[in-house]
Amino acid sequence: MKGRTIVLDHIQGREAAALMVDGKLDDFLIATDAPAPGTIYRARADRPVKGQGGMFLTTPDGPAFLRQVKGLGPGALLLVQVTGFAEPGKAIPVSNRILFKSRYAIVTPDAPGLNISRSIKDEDTRDQLLEIAHEQMGDSAYGLILRSCCAGADAEEISEDISAMLTQAEQVMNDDGTEPELLSEGDSPHILAWRDWTDPAEVVTQAGGFETHGVLDALDTMRGASEPLPGGGYLYIEPTRALVAVDVNTGADTSLAAGTKANFACAKMLPRALRVRGLAGQITLDLAPMPKKDRRGFESALRAAFRSDPDETILAGWTPLGHFELQRKRGRVPVMEILK
């Protein structure tokens, strides 16, 4: 099946969204029991962490950890936003840089100014978007970023989106409560799909859509450790407590270039394979044998593949044993921890 399809459904009683591209599962979002990224709290500073420049905070949903804190003393109240998911037994990761993000607009209370995505090149379009931005933001001291999907979007929808985000930002930022409190919940999977999967796609909302559009079959494949590569090779993806191990196997191909071909196929497929599984943290690639002269090309291919991935990934580099390491932001909970 060619094209893009967004399927909004439920699985095991949880709200979920799937993005199918040419019949393959390209992304998968599912509700969890943990606070979703984007959740905003009024938190109380609890105790500093010496040597790390961080502070543990008290929130209604448990302890949180804020990095790189200066001038913040125990007992102080501050607004923080959840940035990812915590490992079991650890504090919720938060930031004090609050963003109000929607499909077309991002309101930035701590960064004034009106900005338009650099990917929008047409000057007439940029001028039209600036007019909309000035009209909706007025004399607000908050900043605004108009996202790339504004190109070709309806002006009225963009205006409504800016207005909604600005109103929410003003309500949250001007809250004058005196106790730790949940001020705004992070987006659900269906809202996230609307917000972030902005390329043209068929949208399916009928119950049972996961079964009729092959999502359940794709999830069954994802539950296994192996992921087939073009050319007959395989990826074996196995999460452990310490890291995610990825082994590249050439399969039945015994040619001299088999290892190089399998590794480059791995570079292209790896972001999707990690994304649909919700895997992050430290990732170690045990690559198939290939000449050292091909390493730079492999790194370039890997960097290009992760460029459009929504979760920040750092390419750490090669180890003395010839493994390649990555560090990936924990923006999701592993799907296998949710779907039993």
C-alpha positions in Angstrom: 0.0 0.0 0.0 1.6 3.2 -1.2 1.3 6.6 0.6 1.0 7.8 4.1 -1.8 6.8 6.5 -2.4 8.0 10.1 -4.4 5.6 12.1 -5.9 6.8 15.4 -7.2 3.9 17.6 -6.9 2.3 21.0 -4.9 -0.8 22.0 -5.2 -2.7 25.3 -7.4 0.2 26.6 -4.7 2.9 25.7 -5.0 5.7 23.2 -2.5 5.2 20.4 -1.6 6.5 17.0 0.3 4.8 14.1 1.9 6.3 11.0 2.0 3.9 8.1 4.3 4.8 5.2 4.0 2.6 2.1 2.5 -0.1 4.2 5.2 -0.1 6.8 4.9 1.1 10.4 7.0 4.4 10.5 6.1 5.7 13.9 3.9 4.7 16.8 2.7 6.7 19.8 0.9 5.2 22.8 -0.4 6.6 26.1 1.6 5.7 29.2 1.0 6.0 33.0 3.9 8.4 33.3 3.6 12.2 32.9 3.8 13.0 29.2 6.6 15.3 27.8 5.2 18.8 27.6 3.4 18.5 31.0 3.9 21.7 33.1 4.1 21.8 36.9 4.5 24.5 39.5 7.2 22.7 41.5 9.1 23.3 44.7 12.9 23.2 44.9 13.8 20.4 47.3 17.6 19.8 47.5 20.6 20.5 45.3 22.9 17.8 43.9 26.4 18.8 44.6 28.9 18.4 41.7 26.1 18.2 39.1 24.7 21.6 39.3 21.2 20.2 39.5 18.2 20.3 41.8 15.6 17.8 42.9 12.1 19.2 42.8 8.8 18.2 44.4 5.8 17.9 42.0 2.3 16.3 42.4 3.5 13.3 40.4 6.7 12.6 42.3 10.3 13.9 42.4 11.7 15.7 39.3 15.2 16.7 38.4 16.3 20.0 36.9 19.8 20.3 35.5 22.1 23.3 35.4 20.5 25.4 38.1 21.9 28.7 39.3 20.6 30.9 42.1 17.8 28.5 43.1 17.4 27.7 46.8 15.4 25.0 48.5 11.8 26.0 49.0 11.6 28.2 46.0 8.6 27.7 43.6 9.2 27.6 39.8 7.5 26.5 36.6 9.0 23.4 34.9 8.1 21.3 31.9 8.6 17.6 31.4 11.2 16.9 28.7 11.2 13.1 28.5 10.5 9.9 30.4 12.5 8.8 33.4 14.1 5.4 33.8 12.4 3.2 36.5 13.3 4.5 39.9 14.6 7.9 38.7 13.2 11.4 38.9 11.2 13.0 36.1 13.5 15.0 33.8 12.3 18.7 33.5 13.4 22.0 32.1 12.6 25.6 33.3 12.4 26.7 29.7 8.7 26.5 29.0 7.3 26.0 25.4 3.7 26.0 24.3 3.8 23.9 21.1 1.0 23.2 18.6 0.7 22.2 15.0 1.5 25.6 13.5 2.9 27.7 16.4 5.3 27.5 19.3 4.9 30.3 21.9 8.2 30.9 23.8 7.6 33.0 27.0 11.4 33.2 27.7 12.5 34.1 24.2 10.8 37.2 22.7 10.7 37.8 19.0 8.8 36.5 16.0 10.5 33.8 14.0 9.5 31.7 10.9 10.9 28.3 10.1 13.9 28.5 7.9 12.5 25.8 5.6 9.9 28.3 4.4 11.9 30.1 1.6 9.2 32.0 -0.3 9.4 35.6 0.6 5.7 36.3 0.0 4.7 33.5 2.2 7.1 34.7 5.0 5.6 38.2 4.7 2.1 36.9 5.0 3.0 34.8 8.0 4.7 37.7 9.7 1.5 39.8 9.2 -0.5 37.0 10.9 2.0 36.7 13.7 2.0 40.5 14.4 -1.8 40.6 14.4 -2.2 37.7 16.8 0.7 38.4 19.2 0.0 42.2 19.4 2.2 43.7 22.1 2.8 40.5 24.0 6.3 40.1 25.5 6.3 36.4 24.6 8.1 35.0 21.5 6.6 33.0 18.6 7.9 30.5 16.2 5.8 29.6 13.2 6.6 26.0 12.1 7.4 24.7 8.6 3.9 23.3 8.1 2.5 26.8 8.0 3.5 26.9 4.3 0.3 26.3 2.3 -1.8 26.1 5.5 -5.1 28.1 5.9 -4.4 31.6 7.3 -7.4 31.4 9.7 -6.3 28.0 11.1 -2.8 29.5 11.7 -4.4 32.5 13.5 -6.6 30.3 15.7 -3.6 28.2 16.6 -1.5 31.2 17.6 -4.3 32.6 19.6 -4.9 29.3 21.4 -1.3 28.9 22.3 -0.9 32.5 23.5 -4.0 32.2 25.7 -2.7 29.0 27.2 0.7 30.5 27.8 -0.7 33.6 29.5 -2.9 31.4 31.8 0.0 29.1 32.9 2.8 31.7 33.2 0.6 34.1 35.2 -0.7 31.5 37.6 -0.1 32.7 41.2 -0.5 29.5 43.2 1.6 28.7 46.2 1.8 24.9 46.2 3.2 22.3 43.8 0.5 21.7 41.2 -0.1 20.3 37.7 -0.8 23.3 35.5 -1.0 21.7 32.0 -0.9 18.1 30.8 1.3 17.0 27.9 -0.4 16.1 24.6 -2.1 12.7 24.1 -1.0 10.4 21.2 -3.9 11.6 19.0 -3.0 15.2 19.6 0.7 14.5 19.1 -0.1 12.8 15.8 -2.1 15.9 14.6 0.7 18.2 15.9 3.8 16.5 14.5 2.8 14.3 11.6 2.0 17.2 9.3 2.8 15.8 5.9 -0.2 15.0 3.7 -1.8 11.7 4.8 -5.1 9.8 4.9 -6.4 9.9 8.4 -8.3 6.9 9.8 -10.3 7.3 13.0 -12.7 4.4 12.9 -12.4 1.8 15.7 -10.5 -1.3 14.6 -8.3 0.8 12.3 -5.2 -0.9 13.7 -6.3 -4.3 12.5 -7.6 -3.3 9.1 -4.5 -1.2 8.2 -1.9 -3.7 9.3 -0.7 -2.0 12.5 -1.3 -5.0 14.7 0.8 -7.2 12.4 3.6 -4.6 12.4 3.5 -4.5 16.2 3.9 -8.3 16.3 7.0 -8.0 14.1 8.3 -5.2 16.3 8.0 -7.4 19.4 10.7 -9.7 17.9 14.4 -8.9 18.1 15.1 -9.2 14.4 14.4 -6.6 11.7 15.0 -7.6 8.1 17.3 -5.4 5.9 17.2 -4.9 2.2 19.5 -7.4 0.5 18.8 -10.3 3.0 20.6 -9.0 6.1 19.1 -8.5 9.5 19.2 -6.2 12.5 19.0 -7.7 15.9 17.8 -5.1 18.5 18.0 -6.2 22.1 17.5 -3.7 25.0 19.3 -4.4 28.2 19.2 -2.6 31.5 22.4 -0.7 30.6 22.1 -0.1 26.9 20.4 -1.1 23.6 22.5 -3.6 21.6 22.1 -3.6 17.9 23.8 -6.4 15.9 24.1 -6.2 12.1 24.0 -9.6 10.3 24.7 -10.0 6.6 22.4 -13.0 6.3 23.1 -15.2 3.3 25.1 -12.7 1.4 28.8 -13.8 1.4 30.2 -11.3 -1.1 33.1 -9.1 -0.2 30.9 -6.0 0.0 28.2 -7.8 2.1 29.2 -6.1 5.4 29.3 -2.6 3.9 26.0 -3.0 2.2 24.3 -4.3 5.5 25.8 -1.5 7.5 24.6 1.2 5.2 21.2 -0.4 5.1 21.3 -0.4 8.9 22.1 3.4 8.9 19.0 4.1 6.8 16.6 1.8 8.8 17.9 2.3 12.4 15.9 5.6 13.2 12.6 4.0 12.3 13.5 0.7 14.1 14.3 2.6 17.4 11.4 5.0 17.0 8.6 2.5 16.7 10.0 0.5 19.6 10.4 3.6 21.8 14.1 2.7 22.5 16.6 5.3 23.7 19.5 5.9 26.0 22.9 4.4 25.2 22.9 2.4 21.9 25.8 0.3 20.8 26.0 -0.9 17.2 27.9 -4.1 16.5 28.4 -3.7 12.8 29.2 -6.2 10.2 32.8 -6.3 9.0 33.7 -3.5 6.6 36.9 -1.7 5.5 37.9 1.3 7.7 37.8 3.5 4.7 34.0 3.1 4.6 33.5 4.4 8.2 33.2 8.0 7.2 30.5 7.2 4.6 28.6 5.2 7.2 28.7 8.1 9.7 27.4 10.5 7.0 24.6 8.0 6.1 23.7 7.6 9.8 23.7 11.4 10.4 21.5 12.0 7.4 19.0 9.3 8.6 18.7 10.8 12.1 18.3 14.4 10.8 14.6 14.1 10.4 14.0 12.0 13.5 12.0 13.8 16.2 14.1 12.5 19.2 17.5 14.1 19.6 20.3 11.6 18.9 24.0 12.2 19.5 26.5 10.2 17.3 29.2 9.5 19.9 31.6 7.7 17.6 33.7 4.6 17.3 35.0 2.4 20.2 38.4 0.7 20.2 36.6 -2.6 19.4 35.1 -1.1 16.3 31.5 -0.6 17.7 29.6 2.6 17.0 27.9 4.3 19.9 24.9 6.7 20.0 23.1 8.5 22.8 19.4 9.0 22.3 17.0 11.2 24.3 14.4 9.3 26.3 11.4 10.9 24.6 9.3 7.7 24.8 8.7 4.7 27.0 9.7 1.4 25.3 6.6 0.0 23.7 7.3 -3.5 25.0 7.0 -2.2 28.6 3.5 -1.0 27.9 2.1 -3.7 25.6 2.4 -6.9 27.5 
